[in-house]
Each structure stands twice: as C-alpha cells, then as structure tokens.
Amino acid sequence: MKILLLEDDVILQEIIEEFLVEQGYDVESYFDGEKALDAIGAGSYDMLLLDVNVPNIDGFEILSYLREIGNTTPAIYITSLAGIDDLKKGFDLGADDYLRKPFELEELNARIEHIVRLYRLQEEIEFDGMKFIPKAHQVFMGDKVIEMRQKEAQVLEYFIRNEGKIISCDEIIENVWDDESIPTHATIRTYIKNLRKMFEKEYFDNIKGEGYRFNVV
C-alpha cells in the first residue's frame, strides 16, 4: 500500500516513515505542501497522511482542493492543532481521521489499518490470470505491475464487474463520476484508450453506436 506523508518536522518525518516502512508500507515523504500536491496529481496513492502547518500550501487547503476535484483518497490529519474547531474543520473538509500530536506510532498504524478495512483497500479482483487491486490502482501481471490513475482504475473495475455487458458512455459517467464533475464522451473514450494500451491483449470491444463490452477470452 502506497502512502504519501506530508510532515515538515524533519525528525518526526523520518521516524514516521521508518516505522511505516517496517510495517510493510511504501512511503513517499514531503516537507512542502505544494510539492506534495504536485506528487498527488502526478501519481497514485492509497492513503494521505497530512500535517496542517507546512510551507506554501497547508494541509487543509490540500484536502479541500482534492475533494473538490473528486479525489477520494483516504486521508488522516496528523497535526499539533488540538482545538475542537480545527478538528471539526478537518472532518468537514473530508478527512477520514484526525490524530493529534504527540501520538504513539502504534496508534497511527491502528488507524491506518482501520481505514484499510473500512475501504477494503486491499480487495483483489482476478481476471485472465491477473490480480487487480482497485483501490491501489494496480494490476499485477506476473512480475509486472501496471500503475494507473484513480479514474482509470474505477472505469476498469466497472467494466470487469459487468463483463460481457455492452456499456454506454452515459452509463460509465452515471456510475463512476459524481454530479459535480461530469466528463464528456470524448473523455470516456480517452480513458478506455489509455486502458487498452496498458494490456497486451484487447479486452474492450467497441460496439458501434452503443458503447463498449469488456471480454476476457
């Protein structure tokens, strides 16, 4: 599981990162909010651990922006802000948990594990000899790992769960996107084009005038 850690206290960042790596997590750490946000936009993470008072863009602004654009990656605030107003603000912005400093590392791990269970981050779907973990946005093909963006993973998951059914662009939009960020049909076609390029075999049949059908043959 891949975790992004945003913490500007150098010593604390190293302590948290080392502990999480020992627990088996893949961790990328950042001191600066702007660089962390760039990394989130360019990559794929299963969980965000966000301090609030960090340089350039604070943790509240980061999560507010991510939720506005439809990014639902689970997030835990780890912060010295202990006021009830700050706690409420964190949850109002879409945080899944709020951990006040100082805290025990085992408590952080317990909260991460709880969210993993809650969101079923490790749920696996097998198809054609491959293992797909939707929440991790990864497909394991032997020793090869296919990485994809969040929406690509959601589109692929919807097709796999509806294998053999002809699915229109409108159906994909209705079931994968929320009402605040409705894409065009051209955008859907681009996502499917990207997914096609990721696999050695052709799984998507284009049914002219109707949509697409996912087939594992």
PLY file of the C-alpha trace (Angstrom):
ply
format ascii 1.0
element vertex 217
property float x
property float y
property float z
element edge 216
property int vertex1
property int vertex2
end_header
0.00 0.00 0.00
1.38 3.38 -1.04
1.22 6.24 1.46
2.03 9.92 0.96
3.36 11.56 4.12
3.38 15.36 4.43
5.33 16.45 7.51
7.73 19.40 7.77
9.37 18.32 11.03
12.46 16.53 9.68
12.99 14.25 12.66
9.32 13.31 13.03
9.03 12.67 9.31
11.97 10.26 9.42
10.55 8.47 12.47
7.10 8.03 10.91
8.48 6.97 7.54
10.85 4.42 9.04
8.07 2.95 11.19
5.60 2.68 8.31
8.18 1.07 6.03
8.81 -1.51 8.76
5.07 -2.23 8.72
5.30 -3.02 5.01
4.01 0.24 3.54
5.51 2.06 0.56
6.02 5.65 1.77
6.82 8.88 -0.08
7.54 11.84 2.19
7.31 15.57 1.56
8.09 18.65 3.66
6.34 21.15 1.37
2.59 21.26 0.69
2.97 22.41 -2.90
5.35 19.58 -3.76
3.07 17.08 -2.04
0.09 18.30 -4.06
2.11 18.02 -7.28
3.02 14.44 -6.36
-0.62 13.55 -5.69
-1.62 14.98 -9.05
1.09 13.07 -10.89
0.92 9.77 -9.02
-1.37 7.35 -7.27
-1.62 6.87 -3.50
-3.77 4.67 -1.29
-3.65 6.98 1.72
-2.58 10.51 2.64
-1.05 11.48 6.00
-1.20 15.27 6.15
0.25 17.74 8.59
-1.56 21.09 8.52
1.06 23.77 9.16
3.51 23.14 6.31
5.19 25.51 3.83
3.40 27.01 0.79
0.08 25.11 0.81
-1.26 23.89 4.14
-2.85 20.52 4.75
-6.37 21.96 4.98
-6.04 23.62 1.57
-4.66 20.44 0.01
-7.52 18.22 1.12
-10.14 20.86 0.31
-8.82 21.05 -3.25
-8.58 17.27 -3.66
-12.15 16.70 -2.51
-13.39 19.48 -4.82
-11.89 17.74 -7.87
-13.29 14.36 -6.84
-10.16 12.77 -5.36
-11.43 10.42 -2.63
-8.09 9.03 -1.42
-8.44 8.33 2.33
-6.70 10.98 4.44
-5.57 11.26 8.06
-4.51 14.56 9.57
-1.50 14.32 11.91
-1.20 17.74 13.50
-0.41 19.70 16.64
-3.64 21.68 16.16
-5.70 20.45 19.08
-8.67 22.82 19.08
-12.16 21.46 18.51
-12.66 23.96 15.66
-9.60 22.57 13.87
-10.81 19.02 14.44
-14.24 19.88 13.03
-12.69 21.68 10.06
-10.57 18.66 9.24
-13.57 16.34 9.14
-15.70 18.90 7.27
-13.04 19.02 4.55
-13.30 15.26 4.08
-10.65 13.77 6.37
-11.17 10.16 7.43
-9.37 10.61 10.75
-7.61 13.25 12.83
-4.63 12.40 15.03
-3.27 14.97 17.45
0.46 15.22 18.16
2.14 13.78 20.09
0.89 10.28 19.33
2.09 6.70 19.57
3.23 5.18 16.29
1.18 2.05 17.00
-1.90 4.24 17.29
-1.20 5.68 13.82
-0.82 2.16 12.45
-4.08 1.07 14.09
-5.92 3.99 12.50
-4.43 3.21 9.08
-5.45 -0.45 9.40
-8.97 0.60 10.40
-9.33 2.73 7.28
-7.91 -0.08 5.14
-10.61 -2.40 6.48
-13.28 0.26 6.13
-12.47 1.00 2.49
-11.33 -2.52 1.64
-8.17 -1.04 0.15
-6.68 -4.49 -0.38
-9.69 -6.04 -2.13
-8.49 -8.08 -5.10
-10.24 -8.93 -8.36
-8.75 -11.66 -10.53
-9.21 -11.75 -14.30
-7.33 -13.59 -17.04
-4.56 -14.66 -14.66
-4.01 -11.13 -13.37
-4.68 -9.59 -9.97
-6.38 -6.19 -9.86
-6.49 -4.11 -6.66
-8.92 -1.28 -7.48
-8.17 0.94 -4.50
-4.42 0.67 -5.12
-4.95 1.42 -8.84
-2.70 -1.52 -9.72
-2.86 -4.65 -11.86
-0.30 -7.39 -11.19
0.65 -9.36 -14.29
3.25 -11.88 -13.14
6.29 -9.83 -12.13
4.96 -6.75 -13.92
2.89 -4.08 -12.15
0.57 -1.85 -14.18
0.03 1.51 -12.48
-2.98 3.65 -13.38
-4.78 6.76 -12.22
-7.76 6.69 -9.90
-10.43 7.18 -12.56
-8.81 4.66 -14.89
-8.96 2.11 -12.08
-12.62 2.95 -11.38
-13.54 2.62 -15.06
-11.70 -0.71 -15.32
-13.39 -2.00 -12.17
-16.84 -1.13 -13.53
-16.13 -2.98 -16.78
-14.76 -6.06 -15.01
-17.78 -6.24 -12.71
-20.02 -6.01 -15.79
-18.06 -8.36 -18.05
-19.87 -9.22 -21.27
-22.39 -6.38 -20.98
-22.50 -3.54 -23.50
-21.85 -0.36 -21.52
-22.51 3.10 -22.90
-20.51 6.23 -22.11
-23.54 7.60 -20.27
-23.68 4.52 -18.03
-20.00 4.87 -17.16
-20.50 8.56 -16.31
-23.53 7.79 -14.16
-21.79 5.06 -12.16
-18.20 6.29 -11.91
-18.40 10.08 -11.80
-20.19 12.33 -9.33
-22.61 15.05 -10.39
-20.09 17.85 -9.88
-17.53 16.67 -12.44
-19.36 15.17 -15.40
-16.93 14.33 -18.26
-17.65 14.34 -21.98
-17.97 11.19 -24.07
-14.60 12.09 -25.60
-13.05 11.95 -22.12
-14.52 8.47 -21.54
-13.11 7.29 -24.86
-9.70 8.62 -23.82
-9.81 6.65 -20.55
-10.69 3.46 -22.43
-7.95 4.16 -24.97
-5.44 4.52 -22.13
-6.63 1.26 -20.54
-6.28 -0.57 -23.85
-2.64 0.48 -24.09
-1.86 -0.99 -20.67
-2.61 -4.60 -21.63
-1.05 -6.96 -24.13
-4.47 -8.36 -25.06
-7.54 -6.49 -26.32
-10.29 -6.66 -23.72
-12.52 -3.81 -24.90
-14.84 -4.38 -27.85
-16.16 -1.21 -29.46
-19.85 -1.76 -30.25
-20.59 0.96 -32.79
-23.36 3.31 -31.72
-23.86 1.54 -28.37
-20.70 1.59 -26.28
-18.09 -0.92 -25.16
-18.04 -4.51 -23.96
-15.33 -5.98 -21.72
-14.49 -9.58 -22.61
-11.96 -11.94 -21.06
-11.44 -14.67 -23.64
0 1
1 2
2 3
3 4
4 5
5 6
6 7
7 8
8 9
9 10
10 11
11 12
12 13
13 14
14 15
15 16
16 17
17 18
18 19
19 20
20 21
21 22
22 23
23 24
24 25
25 26
26 27
27 28
28 29
29 30
30 31
31 32
32 33
33 34
34 35
35 36
36 37
37 38
38 39
39 40
40 41
41 42
42 43
43 44
44 45
45 46
46 47
47 48
48 49
49 50
50 51
51 52
52 53
53 54
54 55
55 56
56 57
57 58
58 59
59 60
60 61
61 62
62 63
63 64
64 65
65 66
66 67
67 68
68 69
69 70
70 71
71 72
72 73
73 74
74 75
75 76
76 77
77 78
78 79
79 80
80 81
81 82
82 83
83 84
84 85
85 86
86 87
87 88
88 89
89 90
90 91
91 92
92 93
93 94
94 95
95 96
96 97
97 98
98 99
99 100
100 101
101 102
102 103
103 104
104 105
105 106
106 107
107 108
108 109
109 110
110 111
111 112
112 113
113 114
114 115
115 116
116 117
117 118
118 119
119 120
120 121
121 122
122 123
123 124
124 125
125 126
126 127
127 128
128 129
129 130
130 131
131 132
132 133
133 134
134 135
135 136
136 137
137 138
138 139
139 140
140 141
141 142
142 143
143 144
144 145
145 146
146 147
147 148
148 149
149 150
150 151
151 152
152 153
153 154
154 155
155 156
156 157
157 158
158 159
159 160
160 161
161 162
162 163
163 164
164 165
165 166
166 167
167 168
168 169
169 170
170 171
171 172
172 173
173 174
174 175
175 176
176 177
177 178
178 179
179 180
180 181
181 182
182 183
183 184
184 185
185 186
186 187
187 188
188 189
189 190
190 191
191 192
192 193
193 194
194 195
195 196
196 197
197 198
198 199
199 200
200 201
201 202
202 203
203 204
204 205
205 206
206 207
207 208
208 209
209 210
210 211
211 212
212 213
213 214
214 215
215 216
